[in-house]
Amino acid sequence: MDVSDILASQASKHKSILVEKDVPLDLDPGFLTVTDPNVIDKESYDHEREAYLQANARDGIQLLLASLFSLPTLSSPEGPLAQLPAPTTQLPRAKPLPKPKPPTKWEKFARAKGISSQRRDRKVWDEERQAWVPRWGWKGKNRDEETQWLHEVPANADAGYDPSKEARDARKARVAKNERQHLQNLGRAQQGAAVGSGAGAQAERKKEIERTLAATRASTASMGKFDRTLEGEKKLRGVKRKFDPMEKSVEAEKSANLALVKKLGSDHSSLTKTRRDAGGDGGGDGNLLNVRKAVRFASDGRGAVALARKSASRSDSKRKRNAKR
């Protein structure tokens, strides 16, 4: 029985895994991409566009899969996984490269002396707890002297000596010193990066550092009231507010109210809610004074009834004083 025709028809249904191109395709398994640099056959493209595109896509996918099966694999519960190599295609950046940070004072000193700095880990091993604990922060290793149950007291210590408080103050002083050095490094970096140097720019940088330091000091729970001041640190200057006395004479209150009424009557443009009509809120004779607003201001927002009661009580007290005399 001759089965050559059957085998030929069956083989024609399955294309060969070998892909022959005039120009080899560019494969990048790292990005799972295939680039075809061959020239497009215009006749085939115009005659059967979909078939032509599918044939080119099939050839590229065939080469990509063949390259993936040649890579080393790793076993996993889902099956073997191919280890992709590093990508070879250079992709353009969306943004420019970041500028290098200016070196700090310690980095310049270490570079001049040949000191190699090594980054410390965030956690350290605690022999007493037999666990890894944070180096800083909450339950950090730097707080062991504050929380330990036994302290060594110096022989010349005062009667009210508190070892835990001393250790806590020393830790806070170190934190403040690091913050001050950080601000100084920022100031030096800005000074080096500034184009124009002069007394005005230097004074502006100094003011900016002082503002940052003031904001840092006021960021605690007590708004910096109970924080320890550094050596040579200036006292913050606040804004002094002036308040009127709680008790004023009748003449002073009368003059203040008259001044308010005069100011409201003189500035016509500021009265946006003035009612000139007879049924308006400001009165029936077309005056330019907003009586409701004036009463609200004079009575501290409590209304005309409270203002009348206050005036009546003040008149009664004044009448009683005159009667006693």
C-alpha positions, 0 to 999 in steps of 0.5 A: 500500500502506497502511503506517500501521498498521505504523508505528503498531505499531512506534512504540508499541514505542518510547517517546518520549524526551520525559518529561512530569511534573507537577513537573519532576524534580531532576537532579544530573549531578555525582552521577548522581542523579535525584529525583522530587518527584511524588506517587505514584499510589496506584491505579496503584501498587496495581494494577501495582506493578512496571510503575509503578516501572519506568516511573518509573525509565525516565523518570528515566534518560531525563532523566539520559542526555539531560542527560549527552549535552548536557555537553562531552566529552573524547576518550579511547582508550575513547571520548568521556567526559563532563565532569561538573559540580560536584554541587549536592546537599548531602550531610550529613557523617558527622563534625563539621568539624575544629577549626582548628589554633591559629596558631604563633608565626611565623604570629602574627608574620607576620599582624601584620607582613603577611608572606605565607608561601608553601609551598615545594616538596619538590624543588628543581633541582640545577644540578650533577646537572641533576635534581630532588632532594629538599630534605631527607632522603636525598640531599637538597639540604641535605646538599651541604655535607657531601658536596662534594669541595672545602671552604673552610677558615678561616684560623684553623681548628684542625689537626683541623678537619673541614668535613664534620663541622662542616656535619653538626653545624650541620644537626643543630643546626638540626633540633634547634632546629626540633623544640624550636620545634615542641614550644614551639608545641604547649605554647602551643597546649595552654595556649591551649586549656586551660580551667583555667589554673594552676600545676598545669596549667602544671607538667603541660604542662611535664612532658609536653613534657619527656617528649616531648623525652626520647623524641625524644632517645632515638629515635636509633641511639645512644639519644641518647648521642652527640647534641649537647645544646641550650643550657639543656637539662637532663641526663636522669635515669635510674633507678639500679639496684642489683646484688648483688656477684658474690662474697659470703661464705658467711654472707651467702649462707646468711642470704639463703637462710634469709630466702627460706625464711622468707618462703616459709614465712610467706606461705601464700596465695602458694604456689599450687603447694603440695602437701600430699599425700605424693606432692606435689612439695613433700615427703612430710610435708605441708610448705608449702614448694615445694622445687623452686621454692626450689632453682630460685631459689637455683641461678639456674635451673640445678637441684639438681645444679648447686647441690650442685656449687657447695656442694661446691666451696665446702666444698672451698675452705674446707677447703683454706684452713683446712688452709693456716692 
